[in-house]
């Protein structure tokens, strides 16, 4: 009897899997076999390779295809290779692809599902993105520049205290994390932190906890993907209770302080207060959902910029340390440009540095911090055939669509000799050779990165201050890469020797 039940279950599962995994074959789309589709998960979980590097291998296997079928565990995903299709999905036909895939059911964790990145409802998303956008305009960034500069100078002072005028060996990822913490805690939570001098600072500690939960949430993602109801019925959340309570209470304190001091300046918290509960004038009158909504947005603004900007700073330092000619050219540009600005590092001065801009762009190309842009078809969508061997493809409503940034950035058809760190690709004379939509570290279209200008300011300012004070030299701990596998480099830590400049 049991044997019969067991056999029936196995047959049903096999039958179901066969149906799921024939999705791309049935549509005549070239695809990665289901077994191989597990590769990215396995290699990532076993820390053999990053998600983006495994996906790049898949992208490279289909050099002549505009798109490729893939299975994200059980879910069919369309991987886009063609740059014209990237444009259609991100920009031209954005009305169809305005949303990300909902990996975790929205009702599972409100702090997670209510934040800007995860909002799937176009109207709700737009109502939130529009007021937040004002904080990332040039004018606003100029106003917040002194605050960012104060933190970056705190970093230099910290390094000076440590190095005492002598060469000093440093692992840069950790110190850049502390820098980002201090900048973002102030900008989005209204809290002054000094994690640079005290890495055990409570805010930083809780943020690390929340982010390691986010990494752990990889496992929850898989469970949510397979058994969403199970997770919900278990009352599972993405963020732990401790993390939720901590960040919510920080936001409450910030709001209280605003009411008590009648501080109504147009910062992120006040703007969100205005958006959610404009008529309230006391913390006690605010609804729980307003506090949660504001906390959710502060968390995403903090987290979205944290790993991405830290990784960009570290990888930039790494590349210019191993490429002294580039470092010298960059240092000379910084010194020469500042001469035109009374020797003062200002917003306008760092924005006037063209080579610095090229170095940052090339870092983002070669060491793209995020692995893919994901979109979901919100209605059926046709991709017309372009050659006789291809059929017109109907992308069914709900299908996730992935654009593999790193694979596109390292495709020799887009960037010749792609493994080489060569900022001159973006120089004034060369930039017309860069294909549209081939350089997409911040995504593209209305759903692209909200904070990209902010990130550029933080990276450019920090590198300027660092190079003005130190020459960067390799140490015997500096891992020397044999490919652009950022993952390996980061695993070893990004070690440099800071050699103080004589002034
Ligand atoms: C080097 C640093 C950064 C990189 C490479 C980066 C990259 C990205 C990418 C690839 C996306 C998805 C875009 C798309 O799907 O088209 C994104 C979205 C986003 N980023 Fe960034 N980011 C960086 C820094 C920041 C910073 C500093 C902030 C906050 C101040 C930020 C806030 C956001 C937000 C809120 C979204 C979601 C936007 C939406 O869905 O409307 N990012 N970012």
Boltz pocket constraint, residues with backbone or C-beta under 6 A from the ligand:
constraints:
  - pocket:
      binder: B
      contacts: [[A, 116], [A, 117], [A, 118], [A, 129], [A, 300], [A, 301], [A, 302], [A, 304], [A, 305], [A, 306], [A, 308], [A, 309], [A, 312], [A, 369], [A, 370], [A, 372], [A, 373], [A, 374], [A, 440], [A, 441], [A, 442], [A, 443], [A, 444], [A, 445], [A, 446], [A, 447], [A, 448], [A, 449], [A, 450], [A, 451], [A, 452], [A, 454], [A, 455]]
      max_distance: 6.0
